């Protein structure tokens, strides 16, 4: 049986698969570097080392731009984790700086990565809230908690697209739990502060009557 034409077709497929595998390996290596850089930048930002964090985010941006062409349309799934981390780090930087939150167009990421990255940011805001509570920065605590709620509410309406964005429902559930935990902590801290203020007023009154 003549299989010359069939073999030629298989040879073409072999070259295509080889190219895909090579691009896949490049993406795995490159996106791993992006995730690592973004993770380190988040640590810097929580330490209030804004410039160091910003530098790593910029390095991550350049790497994403370098490796994005390898994803084309068939390997986009390999960009998701790196883009999510990049969104999370970029959002946190803006929050720490007090600058406007970056839009999807600013970050050049996919829609799903932007959405899930925003939800991941809520966990980082929780850390900021607890840090501010320890140093009694009440105004900042309220502001950050309000931001958590606003971000969650903004993304919540997109939960109906969980079938199009893998993991969206799970991240929404986690974000809701985080927000409720912070709500309880902020409420308890407010009550404690009111009690401290009331005791201080009472103590002053007692001293005045001595």
ABEGO torsion letter per residue (X at the ends): XBAAAAAAAAAAAAAAAAAAAAAAAAAAAAAAAAAAAAAAAAAAAAAGBAAAAAAAAAAAAAAAAAAAAAAEAAAAAAAAAAAAAAAAAAAAAAAAAGBBBBBAAAAGBBAAAAAAAAAAAAAAAAAAAAAAAAAGBAAAAAAAAAAAAAAAAAAAAAAAAAAABBGAAAAAAAAAAAAAAAAAAAAAAAAAAAAAAAAAAAAAAAAAAX
